[in-house]
Amino acid sequence: MSESKLVVHGGKRLAGEVSVSGGKNSVVAILPAALLCEDVCHIENLPAIKDVAVLKAMLEALGANVQWQGSTMRIDARTLNSYSAPDALVRKMRASYYLMGALVSRFGRAEVAMPGGCDIGSRPIDYHIKGFEALGITVENVRGVYVCSADTITGSEIYLDNSSVGATINIMLASVRAQGITTIVNAAKEPHIVDVASFLNSMGARIKGAGTDTIRIMGVDRLHGCTYSIVPDQIETGTWMAIAAATRGDITIRNCIPYHMEAVSAKLMEMGFDVREGMDYLRVIDRQRPRPVRIRTQRYPGVPTDLQQIFTVLLCLAQGTSIVVETIYEARYKYIDELRRMGANIRVQDRMAVVDGVEGLWGNQVNATDLRAGAALVVAGLVADGVTTINRADYIDRGYDAIDVKLRALGADVQRIEQ
Ligand code: EPU
């Protein structure tokens, strides 16, 4: 993967319209899910992000025939001939774990190395494994490779200790063709859970309750191909909302689902921003320096952890002291050292960040430590006085489709330098 830098000349007020791409956390599950049928799927509204490129290579390595044109991908899984995912690709992304559920369901066997992904804290997959075992799937860790095998996958009632997004989706993938009924209790409710269930239902699955905390999956013998459009990205939407607010801008965010953003909109309004919504758009207008607030990241429908870093940048500019509590990942504060280089005044105590608002930030050389940290540094660069160079901006490309191009269309001065 080539490394790139973003060079941002800050201080511009961003205004205009931006269109949100398809959801990263949906597509990274839907592409492996397409392997569940011996047929052809057409996936639309596909974001052009690095995780999709890695998954395309992974699907091809497993024998699928994949064509990616613009925002559409055609996946022919009839030719799939391997249940062993290539290590080098698996290590490039967290969502590789979805291949475990998809391949074991298709072949009765899956071999997938321990997944990679952003370093934002401990990310075990014990709930996935517990769920698989309840379905009659044996999971062994053989020299760092999870080997999953089952003669028959049998529906079961699975209680998740923590409503994990990954475990909820992986259990859906593994159980969709099981014998009998699977019930996931304390399931995650994020928009991408609903999206993956809708995709599977479009393939002939029988899943009910996605979006609530109890999901029932009635196993079916076989699935068929379909055409499906990915839901707009909730986190990208929230990022544009924060960018409008931070740059004292006026941005209309098209192709989004305002309903998914209610906690975020409420928080922005509490900070004093003007948030207007229509059926499929949001408009955020800044009028003044933000008011300080308390933010506690929570599962959907709360304020998502994936926006914690980006919203902390906004709070750096507030008139007073804000409190941020990160409840999901213990190491999602690594970017704060980088923000301090830009003049932010933040103290971290365990999972709490105390943010004392400052008049402004200044540009500097900073490092993106993970995907959302990178996006947060872009927001900081946009408001900073002077030039900000964000190293390892390729992290941002894992989850944001052409962020620099979209920013320039809104009036930002952002250049990409490939290394
Ligand atoms: N957890 C366990 N055991 C498990 C699974 C999770 O202890 O078996 C814990 C984790 O350690 C963490 C918490 O539960 O503390 C959340 O984990 P979850 O399974 O919900 O998250 P994930 O599937 O690893 C997905 C997204 C993340 C997003 C989280 C929370 C994908 C590929 N990733 O991760 O996205 O932060 O849900 O919403 O869907 C991002 O987009 O930047 C990102 C990191």
Residues whose N, C-alpha, C, O or C-beta is under 5 A from the ligand:
A	BS01	EPU	N25 R94 A95 S122 R123 P124 I125 D126 Y127 H128 N162 S163 S164 V165 G166 A167 D306 I328 Y329 L371 R372
